[in-house]
């Protein structure tokens, strides 16, 4: 299973959804952690990103080693999600930090 790394903007977007859409989108994201290449996912042209449709929403993601990175989630009908800026440097730019080692609590 992959580790989830989602941007703060995606987190805010998903939190603002109604309960039904929230469950739909989060179920799709959690499903991607188990199977990052489902049959309905498609690669974006000339890009390492992939997309998957979830109801009326589109999830843009890529896999970086053992980490599933989700830089964008948006409405699917108006292609607004593609107008948002995708990170140029796919290594860590734009994604929330991941704690890789346990930190000592004082």
C-alpha atoms as a printed R data frame, in Angstrom:
    type eleno elety resid chain resno       x      y       z
1   ATOM     1    CA   UNK     A     1   0.000  0.000   0.000
2   ATOM     2    CA   UNK     A     2   1.224  3.492  -0.874
3   ATOM     3    CA   UNK     A     3   1.590  6.451   1.477
4   ATOM     4    CA   UNK     A     4  -0.780  9.352   0.712
5   ATOM     5    CA   UNK     A     5   0.653 12.835   0.141
6   ATOM     6    CA   UNK     A     6  -2.053 15.383  -0.671
7   ATOM     7    CA   UNK     A     7  -1.685 19.142  -1.161
8   ATOM     8    CA   UNK     A     8  -3.263 21.559   1.256
9   ATOM     9    CA   UNK     A     9  -5.447 22.956  -1.564
10  ATOM    10    CA   UNK     A    10  -6.825 19.478  -2.278
11  ATOM    11    CA   UNK     A    11  -7.474 18.959   1.405
12  ATOM    12    CA   UNK     A    12  -9.435 22.226   1.613
13  ATOM    13    CA   UNK     A    13 -11.347 21.385  -1.581
14  ATOM    14    CA   UNK     A    14 -12.391 17.949  -0.347
15  ATOM    15    CA   UNK     A    15 -13.346 19.256   3.112
16  ATOM    16    CA   UNK     A    16 -15.767 21.738   1.493
17  ATOM    17    CA   UNK     A    17 -17.664 18.998  -0.390
18  ATOM    18    CA   UNK     A    18 -21.046 17.655   0.655
19  ATOM    19    CA   UNK     A    19 -20.955 14.373   2.562
20  ATOM    20    CA   UNK     A    20 -21.861 12.221  -0.455
21  ATOM    21    CA   UNK     A    21 -19.209 13.777  -2.713
22  ATOM    22    CA   UNK     A    22 -16.655 13.704   0.119
23  ATOM    23    CA   UNK     A    23 -17.154  9.947   0.492
24  ATOM    24    CA   UNK     A    24 -16.953  9.453  -3.288
25  ATOM    25    CA   UNK     A    25 -13.716 11.390  -3.726
26  ATOM    26    CA   UNK     A    26 -11.985 10.031  -0.624
27  ATOM    27    CA   UNK     A    27 -13.020  6.500  -1.495
28  ATOM    28    CA   UNK     A    28 -11.392  6.949  -4.914
29  ATOM    29    CA   UNK     A    29  -8.211  8.419  -3.384
30  ATOM    30    CA   UNK     A    30  -7.952  5.602  -0.843
31  ATOM    31    CA   UNK     A    31  -8.571  3.104  -3.642
32  ATOM    32    CA   UNK     A    32  -5.634  4.612  -5.548
33  ATOM    33    CA   UNK     A    33  -3.426  3.857  -2.553
34  ATOM    34    CA   UNK     A    34  -4.143  0.143  -3.053
35  ATOM    35    CA   UNK     A    35  -4.259  0.177  -6.865
36  ATOM    36    CA   UNK     A    36  -2.607  3.262  -8.411
37  ATOM    37    CA   UNK     A    37  -3.480  2.213 -11.967
38  ATOM    38    CA   UNK     A    38  -7.176  1.269 -12.038
39  ATOM    39    CA   UNK     A    39  -8.771  0.355 -15.363
40  ATOM    40    CA   UNK     A    40 -10.451  3.781 -15.698
41  ATOM    41    CA   UNK     A    41  -7.303  5.871 -15.055
42  ATOM    42    CA   UNK     A    42  -5.644  7.644 -17.963
43  ATOM    43    CA   UNK     A    43  -2.189  9.161 -18.394
44  ATOM    44    CA   UNK     A    44  -2.037 12.869 -19.190
45  ATOM    45    CA   UNK     A    45  -0.337 13.675 -22.499
46  ATOM    46    CA   UNK     A    46   3.412 14.417 -22.243
47  ATOM    47    CA   UNK     A    47   3.268 14.251 -18.455
48  ATOM    48    CA   UNK     A    48   3.940 11.765 -15.649
49  ATOM    49    CA   UNK     A    49   0.549 12.654 -14.141
50  ATOM    50    CA   UNK     A    50  -2.480 10.379 -14.344
51  ATOM    51    CA   UNK     A    51  -6.136 11.198 -13.897
52  ATOM    52    CA   UNK     A    52  -9.132  9.314 -12.635
53  ATOM    53    CA   UNK     A    53 -12.753 10.442 -12.768
54  ATOM    54    CA   UNK     A    54 -14.905 10.162  -9.677
55  ATOM    55    CA   UNK     A    55 -18.501 11.208 -10.200
56  ATOM    56    CA   UNK     A    56 -18.392 14.874 -11.176
57  ATOM    57    CA   UNK     A    57 -14.806 15.306  -9.948
58  ATOM    58    CA   UNK     A    58 -11.392 14.562 -11.425
59  ATOM    59    CA   UNK     A    59  -8.340 13.500  -9.391
60  ATOM    60    CA   UNK     A    60  -4.881 14.280 -10.810
61  ATOM    61    CA   UNK     A    61  -2.119 12.191  -9.237
62  ATOM    62    CA   UNK     A    62   1.211 10.456  -9.731
63  ATOM    63    CA   UNK     A    63   3.195  7.795  -7.928
64  ATOM    64    CA   UNK     A    64   6.642  8.721  -6.604
65  ATOM    65    CA   UNK     A    65   8.276  5.530  -5.326
66  ATOM    66    CA   UNK     A    66   6.114  4.371  -2.417
67  ATOM    67    CA   UNK     A    67   4.138  7.642  -2.237
68  ATOM    68    CA   UNK     A    68   0.858  8.535  -3.959
69  ATOM    69    CA   UNK     A    69   0.976 12.289  -4.568
70  ATOM    70    CA   UNK     A    70  -2.276 14.144  -5.276
71  ATOM    71    CA   UNK     A    71  -1.578 17.735  -6.370
72  ATOM    72    CA   UNK     A    72  -5.044 18.522  -7.808
73  ATOM    73    CA   UNK     A    73  -8.694 17.612  -7.342
74  ATOM    74    CA   UNK     A    74 -11.368 19.576  -9.180
75  ATOM    75    CA   UNK     A    75 -14.631 19.613 -11.097
76  ATOM    76    CA   UNK     A    76 -14.607 17.403 -14.133
77  ATOM    77    CA   UNK     A    77 -17.285 19.033 -16.270
78  ATOM    78    CA   UNK     A    78 -15.649 22.386 -16.988
79  ATOM    79    CA   UNK     A    79 -11.974 21.299 -17.283
80  ATOM    80    CA   UNK     A    80 -11.123 23.851 -14.582
81  ATOM    81    CA   UNK     A    81  -8.814 21.322 -12.974
82  ATOM    82    CA   UNK     A    82  -6.483 21.502 -15.991
83  ATOM    83    CA   UNK     A    83  -6.217 25.287 -15.760
84  ATOM    84    CA   UNK     A    84  -4.645 25.015 -12.307
85  ATOM    85    CA   UNK     A    85  -0.861 24.956 -12.138
86  ATOM    86    CA   UNK     A    86   0.720 21.535 -11.771
87  ATOM    87    CA   UNK     A    87   4.080 21.442  -9.989
88  ATOM    88    CA   UNK     A    88   7.066 21.479 -12.354
89  ATOM    89    CA   UNK     A    89   9.337 19.624  -9.946
90  ATOM    90    CA   UNK     A    90   7.527 16.419  -9.109
91  ATOM    91    CA   UNK     A    91   9.769 15.450  -6.229
92  ATOM    92    CA   UNK     A    92   8.129 17.424  -3.378
93  ATOM    93    CA   UNK     A    93   6.925 20.840  -4.632
94  ATOM    94    CA   UNK     A    94   3.392 21.689  -3.606
95  ATOM    95    CA   UNK     A    95   2.745 18.615  -1.500
96  ATOM    96    CA   UNK     A    96   2.309 18.438   2.229
97  ATOM    97    CA   UNK     A    97   5.354 17.257   4.154
98  ATOM    98    CA   UNK     A    98   5.638 13.619   5.072
99  ATOM    99    CA   UNK     A    99   7.216 12.662   8.368
100 ATOM   100    CA   UNK     A   100   9.781 10.080   7.348
101 ATOM   101    CA   UNK     A   101  11.333  9.458  10.751
102 ATOM   102    CA   UNK     A   102   9.724  9.609  14.191
103 ATOM   103    CA   UNK     A   103  10.510 12.849  15.931
104 ATOM   104    CA   UNK     A   104  11.486 13.034  19.560
105 ATOM   105    CA   UNK     A   105   8.806 14.589  21.777
106 ATOM   106    CA   UNK     A   106  10.074 16.825  24.533
